[in-house]
Amino acid sequence: MGSILLPLALGGCQSNSTQPADKIIEKPDVQIVDGKMTAEVLEAFGRISSPTPSPDGTKIIFTLAYESIEENRSNAEIYSMDADGSNLTRLTTTAPSESNLRWIANGSKIAYLRKDDKTGKTQLHVMNADGSGVKCLSEVENGIECFEISPDETKIIFGSPIKAYNKDEELFKGLDKTSGRVVDDLMYKHWDEWVDNIPHPFLADLTDNGIANAVDIMEGEPFECPMRPFGGADAFAWSPDSKSLVYVSRKLKGQDYAFSTNSDLYLYNLETKSTENLTEGNMGYDTNPQFSPDGKSLAWLSMETAKYESDKKRLMVLDVATKAKRDLTANWDYWPENFNWSKNGSKIWFNGYYQGVAPTFAIDVQTCAIDTVAMDVCDFADVVPVADNAAIALRHSMRYPNEICLVSNEGVKQLTEVNKDLLAQLKLGEVKKVMVPTTDGKEMTTWVVLPPDFDPAKKYPAILYCQGGPQSAVSQFWSYRWNMMIMASHGYIVILPNRRGLPGFGTEWNRQISGDYGGQNMKDYLAAVDYMAKEEYVDEKKIAAVGASYGGFSVYWLAGHHEGRFAALIAHAGIFNLEAQYLETEEMFFADFDLGGPFWEKDNAIAQRTYANSPHKFVNNWTAPILITVGELDYRILASQGMMAFNAAKMHGLEAEMLVFPNENHWVLQPQNAVLWQRVFFRFLDKYLK
């Protein structure tokens, strides 16, 4: 381990938020023509996140971000409103984004993260609840990635990067300009970065003047906390008495880390400085710890199966005194995505996928009885109780992005409408639910999106949407890239099957896909296409298949097996060669579990079936024009996978295009790249389907 680069000043740094170095991004002025959704319109939506109620439940703070195509970046500001949605007030006006919002001082102040104007590093800031009195409280050399403040507000736990390993100083002596890396173990890169640094948890004193006396509570341990690539403040949980905290870490490195999902919850005692593993023996993920309001119980999400990153998420509760554990969802074949304790600790509120949508649920901690609080043709997310019988949540669907609402058994009340004016100018497609018979005698929930001003007497080209993941829900999601309203607005019918391998339909339906790539889930896709092709308003000769990640794999596989069903294909960040993917990806546990094992195990029937179905082996059957898009910072599915597929298509004599982003990862995140991606997407579809 390298030395810890975290000197902390006793006082806070100076901040001048009124004179930012960069342009402040405001709500864009976008022109809408004939009610049509375009790439530019899609980028203009306000993006709400992190709704956080005040301790007394009378206020809600959240961030609202806007994108600037011209500046090629986004900016999130902090807003406040009363609990009923009134008195919406903007609290910050800065060029850098704010995040990780927390109420402190009995709701009179707000703590949050923002880049410091002087250093450019993300630091802890605090301001009054009305936005005045902004003060920077930290000077952490490598910046703060996330934090949680103790209930008594005397301590703070935060994540900050340290060096991942020591260089051999003698080897690199006199070579200060070399870019070479010496690699001797796996997991040397992750998601979109080389593993030069890893986050560690630092415990520090917190006062009105700043943070001080920071201590790395995992010093000497070469492990991540929070875990890459998505871990944040949800890796930390303070006990209500502020005497202990729980953190999440996968205490493995190198090859062991690459092949494991075994994260654990660790209880750290502030007085004794001792650490106890609370989940030892469970070989899957343990994440999202939360103490009950009285501190007597700890809840968390747990997966049982080793290496299986899409296993059922069990809602577990630990008795802190006896260490006895209970699975509250043992008799329920669905699972939470995130959760929060009710104010009185008698229930836990959560959202989870269920039959193609994501309702709000509440489970009784003693009886395990589950109440469906709110369910509609929409998804709820980030459910946070504000009273024993009510919670705030984000709500979205294929027809609108996130807005904040109040959820209770009495109904759902909309609290924000930041995109109301923009949505009112658009012609949006109708979303309907269709039950499609599958080849094995089941029924599959399939969403169908119709174009605006739909006329059943006309024939329309159609798009089969192939989901990534592979175990990611096809619910009422809103996406800023795979957006169903923009596809419908361009005159396409969109078909979205909840094929095998998706959550929301029970553990058997979800798990079936593992070890069966190219199997039943592909039959499900073809069943949906054949079912919809019989509709009079669908032009069966003008159907495309599109998708990203596993959806990209699906497109490549369908390219060799569609028997003339598709007139065009689009794959982003897709797996083309499964044997190469097994060795190229960084999180080896995923490939090892889902593909069934390595391709050199000739007596492994599941693995051999997987590799026999690799899309690259069926290029001789390819007939449809194909568009391939990749990001060169994608270390989950390397850009070379898409490049191989493009080369194969061209050598096979097909019409093919490729769009390469040198500065994007598994997604397309930068505004100008996002707009270009949409333009290329629809130019290609229109060429072959219209």
N, C-alpha and C positions, 0 to 999 in steps of 0.2 A: 504494500500500500504506500502511496505517496504521502507526503506531508499535507496537513490540512491547511488550506489557504483561506482561512476565515477570521482574520483579525477584525474585532468589533470595537467601534468607538463607544465610549460611555455615553456620549450625547448623540442626538439625531443629526442627520445631514440637513443641509439647507435645501429648500425646494422653492422654485419660482414657477408655479403652474400657469401664470398669466403671460409668460413669454416663452412658449415652447420652441424648441429648435426646429420642429417640423410642422407642416401644415395640419391644422385640425380638420378632421373629416366630419362633415355634416351630412344630414339627410340629402341624398342626391335628387336632383331635378331631372326626372326621366319623362320622355315623351311617349305616350301610348297611342298607337295608330290602330283604329278599328277594333279595339279591345283585345289585341293580340299579345300574348306573352312572348317576349323575346329574351335573348341572353342578357341584354342590357337591363331589361325590366327585372329579370330574376335577381340580378346583382343589386337592385335598388331596395329590396325588402329590408326592413329593420329586423335584427336578429336578437331576440330576447333570451336571456339565460340567467341562471343563479337567483331565482326569487327567494328572498330571505326575510321571514317575518321578524319584527322586533320582539324582545322578550315579553312585552305585555300584549302583543298581538294587534296593536293599533296601527302599525306602519309596516310597509313592505318595501325593501330595497331590491334592486335588480340591475343588471347591466343591459344596455341596448347598444348594439353595434351596427355600423353601416360600412359598406364597402365603397371604395373609390376606384373606379376603373382607371382614371387618369393618374392617381398616385400609386396604383397597383398594390394597395394594402387596405386593411380595415382598421377600425378604431371602436373600442367599446367604452361607453361612459356609464356612470352610476346615476340611477334615477331613484326617486322615492315617491311613494303615494300612500294615502290612507288605506286602511284595510278594506274599505268598500270600493276602492278604485278611484276615488276623488283626489283632488289636489296633487296631480302628477307634477313632479318638480325635477328638473335636471340639477344634479349636485356637482358634477365635474365638467370641465371644459378643457381638456388637455389633448395633446397630440398622441401620447402613449395611451395604451389601453389599461383599464382598471380590471381587477379580478379578485377572486378569493374574498368575498365580502363577509364581514363578521361584525355583529353588534357588540359593543362593549359599554362599560360605565352605565349599566341599567338602561341602555337604549339611548343615551344622550350622545354617544359617539359611534363612529364607524371605523373599523380597521380594514385595510385592504392592501393589495399589491399594485405597484406601478413602477415603471422604470424611473430611476432618478435622473433629473435633468443634467447633473454634472457627470456622473459616472456611466450612465447608460445601462446600469445593472438594475434588475428588478428588486425593489426594496419594500419594507413594511412602511405604510403610511397610515395616518389617523386623521380624522376630521370630525367636526361637530356634525350632528344629525342633519343640520340645515346646509351642509356643504362648506361652512366657514372654518377658519382655523386649521388649514391643511398643514401637516407636519410630517416630515420623514423621520422615522425612528430607528433606522438601521443603516449600517455601512458594511454589509457583508461583502467581502471581496468578490466572491463568485455569485453573489445574488441569492435571492430567496425564491424557490419554485412554488412553495405552498406552506401553509401554516395553520395551526390551531392554538388558541389562547386558552389557558387554564380557567376553570370557572371562577376562581378567586382573583384572576387577572394579574397574578404576580409572576407567572411563568409563560413561556411560549415554546412550543415545539415546532421546528420548521425544517423543511428539506432544502438542502443546498449541495451542489456537486463538489466532489473531491476527485483527485487523480485516481484513475482506475488501477494503475500499476506503475511500478518504478521502471524507468528506462535503465538499461545498462550504460551507465555514464561513460565507462571506458570505451565501449563500442561506438558511442556517438560523439566522442571527444573531437572537437574541431570541426564538427559537421552540423553547425547550427542552422544551415539552410537545407539540409536534406529533408525530403518528404517521406522517406522510407519508414515502414513499420515492420517490426519483427513480430511474427505471430507464432505462438506455440500451443494454442488451445482453441477450442470452439467458442462461439459467442463473441467474436471479435468485432462484430457490427450488429446493429439492432435497428429495425424499422427504416430509418433514413440517416443514421449516423454511425461513425466508427466509435467503438466504446473506449474513448480516451478518458471519460469522466463517468462517475456513477453518483447518484444522489445518496446522501446520508442524513439521518435525523439528528438535529442539534437542539439541545435543551438550553434555554437561556432565561435570565431574569428579565422581567419587563417592568418598566417604570414610565412615567410621563415624559422622561427625558430620553428614553431609548431602550435598547436591549443590550445586555452586557453579560459577561461570564458564560459565554456559549461553550457547551461541552457536547462533543460527539458521543452519543450514547451507544454507538456501535463502533467506536474507535478500534482500529486494528482488524475489523471484519471486512473482507473484500466483497460485500454483498450490497444489493440495492435496497433502499427504503427512502421514498416510495419506489415501487417497482416500475420499470420501463415496460411499454412506452406510454401507458395511459394513467399510471398511478398519480394521485394528488393528495389533497388534504384528507380524502376518505381513508388514507392509510393510517390516520391517527385518531385516537379517541381518549379523551380525558375522563377520569372518574369524577363524579360530582364533588368529592371532597378535595380534589386537586392533589392528592397524595400519590397518585399513580396514573399511568397512561398505558394504552395498548397501541402497538404499532404492527404493521404488516411487513413481512420480508420473506423472500425466498432465499434462504441462507445456503445457497449453492453457487458455484462459479464454473466457468469453462464448460466442458462437455456435460458435466452433471447438470448445470443450469439449463443448457440448451435442450436437454431431453426430459425436463421435469416441469410439472405444474404445481409442485409441492410448496406452496407458500404457507406460512403459519402466522398465528397471532401471538405476539410476545408482550407479556405484562412487565412493565418496568416500574420498580418502586423508587420514588424520588429520594426517600430517606436512606434506604440501604444500598441504593444503586445496583440492586440485583435484578436479574431478568429471568422470567419463567415462560416456557413455551406452553401455551394453553391448548394447542391443537395437535400436539405431537401424536403421530400415528396415523393421521389422516393424510393420504398421499395426493389428494387433489388440491385445488385452490381453496384457501380460506381468506376472505377479504371483508372489507366494509364493517369493521367493528363499531358498535355503538352501545354505550352504557344506558341502562334504564334511568329514568329521572331520580329514583331513590338510590341508585348505585349498587343495588343488590343483584342485578342481572346484567349480562352482556349478550347482545345479539350480534349475529354476523351471517354472511352468506358463505356456504360451504359446498364444494363439489367433492364427491367421494372418489371418483375414478381417476387414477393416475394417468397423466398425459392427455386427458380428454378435456380440452378447454371449453367445450360446449355442453358439458354434463349438466344435469338438473341442478339448479341452485337451491340448496336446502336452506330454509330459514332456521338457524340454530339459536338456542338460548342457553347460556351457561349460568348456573348459580355460582356467584362469585365466592361465597363462603365454602360450599361443599365441592365445587368444581364439577358437579353433575351437569350433564348436557342433555338437551331435548331437541328433537327435530319437530318443529311446529307444523311443517308441511309434509310429514311422512305419508299422510293419507290423501294428499292432493297431488294430482298428476301434472301440475303446472308449477310455476316458480316466480319469485319476485325478481325484478330487475334492479330496483333500489328501494329503500325503506326508511322509515323514521318512527320512533316511539311516539305514542300519544302523550299528551301533557300529563295525564295521571298514571301513565305506565301500564294501563290495563290492556291496551291494544297496540298493535304495530300496523301502521298504514304503509301500503306499497302499491306500486304499479307493476303489471306483468302482462305478458302476451297471452291472449285467450281467444281462440277461434278467429284469428285474423285482425283483431284489434287489441288495444292495451288499456283495459279498464283500471279504475282505482278500487283497491280492496282494503279491508281492515280485518285483521285476525285477532281473536281473543287469545291472550297469552296463556291463560289457564286451560280453557276448553278446546282451543285450536279451531273453533268455529270461524268460518270465513264469511264475511259480509261483502257482497259486491255493491260498493257505495255508488259508483257511477260507471255506466257503460253506454257507448254510443258509437257511431261510425267515425271514430277518431281514436287517437292515442293520447293517454295522459302520461306525464313524466314528472320527475322531481317533486313527488308528493311530500309536503311538509305540514304536519298538523299545526293549527293555530288555536284549536280548542279541542275538548274531548270528542266532539262530534263533527268537526269540520277541519278542512285542510286547504292550503293553497297548492296549486299544481300548474304545470305547463300543459297546454293542450294544442295539438296540431292534427292535421289530416292531409290527405293528398290535395285538398283544395285551399289550404291556408297554413302559413308557418306558425311557430310558437306564439301563443298569447297566454297571459296569466289568468287563471280563473279560481273561484272559490268552489270547493266540492264538499257536499254533505249529502245525507240521505234525503234532504228536501229538494235536491237538484244541483245544477251547476250554474253559477253566475259568472259571466265574463267580467274581468276587472280591467284589462287593457285592450286597446284596439289600435295599436300603433300602425298597423298596415291596412286599416279600414278604407282609407281614401284610395290607396293604390288598388286594392282588391275590387273596389266598387267600379273602377274604370275598365276592369278586365272581363272578358268573356271566358268563363271557366267551364271545363268539361264536367259532365255528370259522371259520378262514380257509382257503379252498381256491383252487387255481389252475385256470382253465378256458381252453382255447384256442379262440378265437372266429374263424370264417372271416370274412374281410373281403370287401368288394365287388370288390376287385381281385385276388382269388385268393391272398391271404396269410393267415397265422394270427397272431392278436393275443393276447398274454398278458393275461388279465383275472383280477383278483382278485375273489373273491366272498366276502363275509362273511355268515355265517348267524346268526340270533338265538340267544341262549342257549336251551337246552332245545328245540332245533329238532325239529319233527315234520314229516317229509316228506308226511304225509297232510293237513296243513293248507295253507291258502293265506295267503301273507304279502304285505303291501305292500312295495314295493321303492323304492330310491333309486339313481339313476344319479349317480355322483360325477364331476364334470367338473373336471379338474386345471387349475391356473393355470400361470403361467410366461411364455409357453405351454410352454417347454421345461424343465419341472420333473418329476422322476421320480415315477412311481406305483410306488414300491418298497414295502418293508415299513416305511413311515414311521409314526411316532407323532406325533400332533398334539394340541395342547391346545385346538383349536377344531374343526377338521375331523377329529374323532376317530371312528374306525370302530366302536370298542367301545361308545361311548355311543349311536350310531345303532342298532347291533344290539340293545343292551339295551332300546331303546324298541320293539322288535318289528319292525324293518325288515331286509330283505335289502339289502345294499349291493353295488352293481356298480361295479367300478373298472377301466375299460379302459386299457391302455397304448396309447392311440391314437397316430396319426401325430404326430410332433413331440415325442417324449419320448426322453430319453437312456437308454442301456442296451441298445439294439437296433441300434447302428451309426450311422454318420454320415448315411447316406441317409435312414433312418427319422426321425432327429432333425431334419434340415433340411427335410424335405418340406413342413412347415407354413408356412414363411416364404414370403409371397406367395400363400398359398392358404388364408387365413382363410375359413371357411365352405365349405371343399372336402372333401378326402378325410378329414380328421380328424373332421368331422361325420358323414360316412358311417360311420366307424368306431364312433362313439357309437351311432348308430342300429342298426348291426349287432349290437352288444353287447346293446342293449335287446331287439331282436327275438329274439336267440338265447336270452336268459334268460326272456323272456315265454312261451316254449314249455314251460318247466319246470312241472310240475303244481303245485308249491308256490308259484309266483309268481302273484299276482293281477294279470293284465295290465291291468286297468282302474284299478289303484291304484299307479301308478308316478310318482315325482317326479324332476326333474332339478335338481341343486344344484351350486353352484360359486362360486369367488371369482376376481377379477382376470380372466385369460383364461378361467377357468372361468365367471366371470360373463358375459363375452361369449358363451361357448358357450350358456349358459342363455337369454340374450336371442335368440341366433340360432335355437336350437331352438324357442323360443316361436313363431316364425313359420314353422317347417318340420316340426313333429313329426307332423302328420296324425293327431292324436288319441291319440298314444302316452302323453302325460303328463297327469296329473290335477292337478298342482301344480308350481310352479317357485319356486326360491329363488336369488337372485343377490346376492353381496356384492362391492362395489368392482369392478363389471363395466363393460366398454366397451359402450356402447349406440350411440353415434354415432361412427363411425370418422373421419369428416372432422373433427369437433370434437376427437377424441382426438389426431389428428396435430398439431394446433396447441396443444393444452392441456398435454400432458405435458411434463416437464422434461428427461428424457434423450432428446433428439430422435433420437439415433442409432438407438435401438430402433425407434421408429415408422417412421423413414425406411427402415430395412433390412427389417423384418418386414412392413410394409404395402406395400412396393415403391416408395415415393416419394410425393410430394405429390399431392393430388387434382386440382390444376389442370394436371397434365401429361396432357393429353388423348390424346397419342400413346403414353403409357406403358401398355401392355396389362396388365401385372401389377398396377399401381396401380389402374387402372380396374376390373379384376376384383375387387380387394379392396373398393373403395368401393361397388361394385354389390351386394356381399354384406353391407353394413352392416346390423345388426339393426334400426335405426330405420326402414328402408325397408319392413319387412314387418309392421309393427304391425297392419295390416288383417287379418292371418292369426292374430293372437293369440286364443286361446280359453281358456287355462288360468289359474286364479288364480295370482297371483305375489306373493312377498314380496321386498322389496328392502332391503338394509342398506348403509349408507355411513358413512364417517368424514370429517368436514369438514377434518381436517388431512392428508388424502390428496392429495398433489400429484403422485403418479404417475398415478392415474386420479381425476380430480376428482369430488367428491360430486355435482356437477351432472349427471354422466352418469347416476347412479342416479335423481336427482330427475326428469330428463327421462323416463326409462323409467317411473317411477311415474306421472307426469302423463299420459303417453301411455296407460298401462293404464287409468287412471280415466276419461279422456276417451273411451276406446274402450268403456267400459261394463263393464270386468272387475272382479272382486273383487280388490283389491290392498291390501297393507299396506307401510309403510315404517318402518324403524328407523334413526334418525339419531343418530350420536355426535359431538357438537361437538368432543370432546377426544381422538379416536382418529385414527390415520393409516390406512395401507393394511390394517393388521391391527386386531384388537380385543385390546388388551394389558392393560388394567386389570381386576383381578379382578371387581369388581362389574359392569362392562360385559360381561365375558366370560360371567358367569352369566346376565345379562339376555338376551344374544344367544342362548344355548342355550335358555332358556325360550321366547323368541319363536319360535325355529326349530322346536321340537317342538310348540308350540301350533298353529302354522300347519300343519305336516305332519299332525298328528293330526286337525285339522279337516277336511282334504280327502282323507285317505287311510285314515281309520279310521271 
